[in-house]
Amino acid sequence: MFKKYLSNIPLSTSNNHYLHWDSPRHLIVRGYFRCISYKPDKWRFWYSNACDSTFGAPDYAAVRDQLGGKWKILSARIGDGGEYTPENIQTPPEVTGWTKVTFDGNDGRDVNPAEEFWTDEIQISIPENHYIAWEWEIEGNNIPCPYFCMGATFSKQDGKDFTYDGTCPLPNLFGAEREVKEYVAFLGDSITQGYETPINMYEMWSARVALALGENYAFWNIGLGSAHASDAVDGEFWRYKVSQADTVCIILGVNDILTGRYNNGRGDHADEIITSIEKLVRGLKKLGKRVILFTVPPYAYNTEQYMVWKTLRYAYPALAKELDIELFDFSSTLDAEPPYGNRIIYGAHPNGEGGRVSAEAFLKEEFFK
C-alpha cells in the first residue's frame, strides 16, 4: 500500500501527543490541507494508533511508542474544501462534494492500541489550488494526534460549533495514487514541522520544498515537535513510517542537545548524538535507503549546549563522508555568522522568511533533479 498511495500533503500529521480526558468523549474533527499534486483522483488514508516521538520535555506528556487507547471511528468523509486561502482562517470553509470514507466496506471501525490501518480507496478529484477537506466523527479516550500540525484544523464537541483546534487526531498519511521519481521522508523536529510559522501558510522550509518539487517527487513530512534522534533510533512506530520512503532527510539534533534522550535527565553529549545519528543512518542504509543528513540548526543554546552544537558542526562533514551519505549545511542558512556563530536570524524556530531562505538553499543543491 505504501508504495502505491504516496503522501500528497506537505504538512506533518503524525503523532507526538494524545488526547486524554477523565472520561471518553465524542468529537468531530475537520482539517483542510493543500495538496502537493492535484493530478491524483484515487486516495487512501492511513493511521497508526501510537505516538512516534517524545513531546513535552522535561515532563514528557507523550513518549515514543506510547500506545493509543481503544476508541471508535463512527464515520469519515472527504471533500473539496474550496480555494486555498493563505491566511490563518478561524472558521471552517464551506465543503462541497462530500464523499464517504469507508473501512473494509464499513462506515466506521473500532481502533485498538498499536493498531495501524488503511481506509478503502476513495475516488475524488480536488481542483487545482483547492483544499482537500477531511472529517471524521470519533469517540473514546487516549487518542494519539499531532501537537499543532500547522494546518487549518477544527473540532467540535457536545453539539457545539467548530472551533480552531491545533491538536486534532488526523490520518498520519494522506495517500494518493501517484507515479513519481522518488519518495522522500522528512524526519525532523519542530523546525521541520514548521512550529511558529503562521498557521495555514505553508511557509516552513519542508512544505516549500515539497510544493516546489511535488509533481515529480512525493514528500512525507513526519517532522514532530520535541523529537530526538534517539526517538528515531529507538522508536518502533516512527522508524516504521520512515522506512516506507526511498530517501530520508534527517533533520534532528536540537532536542538531543537541549533535553536528551527520554528519561535521561540531561541533554545528550556530542558523542551520544553522533552515535544515535550513525546508528539511524546505518539502519536506513541497510534497508537500501538514500540518506541526506542536515547539519544541526542554531538555536537558543546555553554555553554548554553551544559547545555540543559546535562539536557536531565540526563532526558532521567527516561523519557524512564516513557513512557515504549526502550532507546539507542547513545550519548556515539560519546562522548570521556561519559556521559556528549560532546567531539565529529568523528565530529559534525559523519564521516564514527562514523557511524561504532554507528551502531555496536546499533546492539550489539539486539533490533532486
ZAMARGU-4260 file (C-alpha; in steps of 0.2 Angstrom, whole numbers, plus 5000, padded with zeros to 4 digits):
<rodrens>
0) 5000/5000/5000 | 5014/5012/5005 | 5022/5011/4988 | 5005/5014/4978 | 4997/5028/4989
5) 5010/5041/4992 | 5010/5056/5004 | 5001/5071/4995 | 5000/5085/5008 | 5015/5095/5014
10) 5011/5095/5032 | 5015/5083/5046 | 5000/5074/5054 | 5010/5061/5063 | 5008/5058/5082
15) 5018/5066/5096 | 5004/5070/5108 | 4987/5062/5113 | 4970/5067/5119 | 4966/5062/5136
20) 4951/5066/5147 | 4944/5060/5163 | 4931/5050/5153 | 4929/5046/5135 | 4922/5060/5123
25) 4914/5062/5107 | 4920/5074/5094 | 4920/5078/5076 | 4937/5084/5068 | 4939/5093/5052
30) 4955/5098/5043 | 4959/5107/5027 | 4975/5104/5018 | 4984/5109/5002 | 4989/5095/4990
35) 5006/5093/4984 | 4999/5087/4967 | 4982/5089/4960 | 4983/5076/4947 | 4978/5061/4958
40) 4960/5056/4960 | 4962/5040/4970 | 4966/5041/4988 | 4968/5031/5004 | 4971/5037/5021
45) 4982/5028/5035 | 4983/5029/5053 | 4994/5022/5067 | 4987/5022/5085 | 5003/5026/5094
50) 5015/5041/5097 | 5030/5042/5087 | 5041/5053/5097 | 5043/5061/5114 | 5035/5078/5117
55) 5034/5090/5132 | 5051/5088/5139 | 5056/5088/5153 | 5039/5082/5159 | 5036/5071/5143
60) 5017/5072/5141 | 5019/5059/5127 | 5033/5047/5124 | 5039/5037/5109 | 5030/5021/5106
65) 5016/5026/5119 | 5001/5016/5113 | 4984/5024/5110 | 4969/5018/5119 | 4953/5010/5112
70) 4942/5021/5103 | 4929/5021/5089 | 4928/5029/5072 | 4909/5032/5069 | 4910/5040/5051
75) 4923/5049/5040 | 4922/5058/5024 | 4932/5069/5012 | 4928/5084/5000 | 4933/5099/4991
80) 4936/5112/5004 | 4936/5127/4992 | 4950/5138/4986 | 4966/5139/4997 | 4966/5155/5007
85) 4984/5160/5013 | 4979/5166/5030 | 4975/5159/5047 | 4957/5155/5045 | 4947/5153/5061
90) 4930/5147/5053 | 4929/5131/5043 | 4926/5135/5025 | 4911/5128/5015 | 4914/5110/5009
95) 4907/5103/4993 | 4905/5086/4986 | 4907/5076/5002 | 4912/5058/4998 | 4910/5044/5011
100) 4926/5036/5018 | 4924/5018/5022 | 4935/5005/5032 | 4934/4987/5024 | 4917/4992/5017
105) 4910/4999/5034 | 4906/5017/5039 | 4917/5016/5054 | 4928/5004/5065 | 4935/5001/5082
110) 4953/5006/5085 | 4964/4996/5096 | 4981/5000/5104 | 4996/4999/5092 | 4984/4996/5078
115) 4988/5003/5061 | 4975/5003/5047 | 4970/5010/5029 | 4954/5016/5023 | 4946/5009/5007
120) 4951/5018/4991 | 4941/5034/4988 | 4940/5042/4971 | 4939/5061/4972 | 4946/5075/4961
125) 4952/5091/4970 | 4953/5106/4959 | 4970/5115/4957 | 4974/5126/4972 | 4959/5120/4982
130) 4960/5111/4999 | 4956/5093/5002 | 4945/5093/5017 | 4945/5078/5029 | 4932/5075/5043
135) 4929/5061/5055 | 4917/5058/5069 | 4926/5049/5083 | 4924/5044/5102 | 4935/5037/5115
140) 4950/5042/5125 | 4969/5042/5124 | 4969/5046/5105 | 4986/5050/5098 | 4987/5066/5087
145) 5000/5079/5082 | 5003/5094/5093 | 5000/5108/5081 | 5001/5101/5063 | 5001/5119/5057
150) 4986/5117/5046 | 4968/5123/5046 | 4961/5111/5058 | 4945/5112/5069 | 4935/5101/5081
155) 4918/5102/5090 | 4911/5093/5105 | 4895/5091/5113 | 4885/5098/5099 | 4894/5115/5099
160) 4901/5124/5084 | 4918/5120/5076 | 4932/5130/5083 | 4950/5131/5078 | 4960/5117/5086
165) 4978/5114/5083 | 4979/5097/5091 | 4967/5086/5082 | 4968/5067/5078 | 4971/5065/5059
170) 4976/5052/5047 | 4995/5051/5048 | 4996/5048/5029 | 4985/5057/5016 | 4990/5045/5002
175) 4986/5047/4984 | 4990/5035/4969 | 5005/5043/4961 | 5019/5039/4949 | 5035/5048/4955
180) 5054/5048/4953 | 5057/5046/4971 | 5048/5045/4988 | 5056/5057/5001 | 5053/5057/5020
185) 5057/5072/5031 | 5062/5065/5048 | 5064/5080/5059 | 5058/5090/5074 | 5048/5106/5076
190) 5058/5116/5063 | 5053/5103/5050 | 5035/5103/5057 | 5035/5122/5055 | 5031/5127/5073
195) 5030/5146/5074 | 5027/5149/5056 | 5010/5156/5053 | 4996/5143/5053 | 4989/5138/5036
200) 5003/5147/5027 | 5015/5133/5022 | 5030/5144/5025 | 5041/5131/5033 | 5056/5125/5023
205) 5049/5107/5021 | 5032/5112/5014 | 5041/5125/5002 | 5052/5111/4995 | 5038/5099/4994
210) 5027/5111/4984 | 5041/5116/4973 | 5046/5098/4968 | 5030/5089/4971 | 5024/5085/4954
215) 5039/5073/4951 | 5043/5068/4969 | 5032/5063/4984 | 5037/5070/5001 | 5031/5063/5018
220) 5033/5076/5031 | 5035/5066/5048 | 5043/5080/5057 | 5037/5082/5075 | 5039/5095/5089
225) 5052/5090/5103 | 5058/5075/5093 | 5075/5067/5096 | 5087/5057/5085 | 5086/5044/5099
230) 5067/5043/5096 | 5071/5039/5078 | 5083/5025/5083 | 5073/5018/5097 | 5055/5021/5092
235) 5047/5007/5083 | 5032/5017/5076 | 5042/5032/5069 | 5055/5021/5062 | 5042/5011/5053
240) 5035/5026/5045 | 5052/5032/5038 | 5056/5015/5031 | 5042/5017/5018 | 5052/5031/5009
245) 5066/5029/4996 | 5076/5044/5003 | 5077/5050/5021 | 5081/5068/5025 | 5087/5068/5044
250) 5085/5085/5052 | 5087/5081/5070 | 5099/5086/5085 | 5092/5101/5093 | 5081/5092/5106
255) 5095/5079/5109 | 5106/5094/5114 | 5093/5103/5124 | 5085/5088/5134 | 5092/5072/5128
260) 5085/5055/5127 | 5069/5050/5136 | 5071/5049/5155 | 5090/5053/5155 | 5088/5069/5164
265) 5101/5079/5154 | 5105/5084/5136 | 5115/5072/5126 | 5133/5074/5124 | 5140/5076/5106
270) 5147/5058/5106 | 5130/5051/5111 | 5121/5061/5097 | 5134/5056/5084 | 5131/5038/5090
275) 5112/5040/5088 | 5114/5048/5070 | 5126/5034/5065 | 5115/5020/5071 | 5100/5028/5062
280) 5109/5030/5046 | 5117/5013/5046 | 5100/5006/5049 | 5092/5015/5035 | 5106/5011/5023
285) 5104/4993/5027 | 5086/4994/5021 | 5093/5002/5005 | 5088/5020/5008 | 5097/5035/5002
290) 5101/5047/5016 | 5103/5066/5016 | 5110/5072/5033 | 5106/5090/5038 | 5118/5099/5050
295) 5110/5104/5066 | 5102/5121/5066 | 5107/5135/5078 | 5096/5138/5092 | 5095/5147/5109
300) 5108/5136/5117 | 5117/5140/5133 | 5136/5139/5134 | 5137/5121/5137 | 5124/5117/5124
305) 5133/5128/5112 | 5149/5118/5114 | 5140/5102/5110 | 5132/5110/5094 | 5149/5117/5089
310) 5157/5099/5091 | 5143/5092/5080 | 5146/5106/5067 | 5164/5100/5066 | 5160/5082/5066
315) 5146/5081/5053 | 5156/5083/5037 | 5168/5069/5042 | 5153/5058/5048 | 5144/5060/5032
320) 5159/5055/5022 | 5162/5040/5033 | 5144/5034/5031 | 5144/5038/5012 | 5129/5049/5013
325) 5125/5067/5007 | 5126/5082/5018 | 5116/5098/5018 | 5123/5113/5028 | 5106/5118/5035
330) 5114/5127/5049 | 5122/5140/5038 | 5106/5146/5031 | 5099/5151/5048 | 5115/5157/5056
335) 5121/5175/5055 | 5139/5170/5057 | 5141/5153/5050 | 5148/5140/5053 | 5150/5142/5072
340) 5142/5159/5076 | 5125/5151/5082 | 5117/5169/5080 | 5099/5165/5074 | 5092/5177/5061
345) 5075/5171/5060 | 5070/5165/5077 | 5074/5149/5087 | 5060/5141/5077 | 5063/5149/5060
350) 5049/5160/5053 | 5042/5160/5036 | 5057/5170/5029 | 5069/5157/5037 | 5059/5144/5029
355) 5061/5153/5012 | 5079/5155/5013 | 5082/5137/5019 | 5071/5130/5005 | 5080/5140/4992
360) 5097/5134/4998 | 5091/5116/4998 | 5084/5117/4981 | 5100/5125/4974 | 5110/5110/4979
365) 5099/5099/4967 | 5098/5084/4977 | 5083/5080/4967 | 5085/5084/4948
</rodrens>
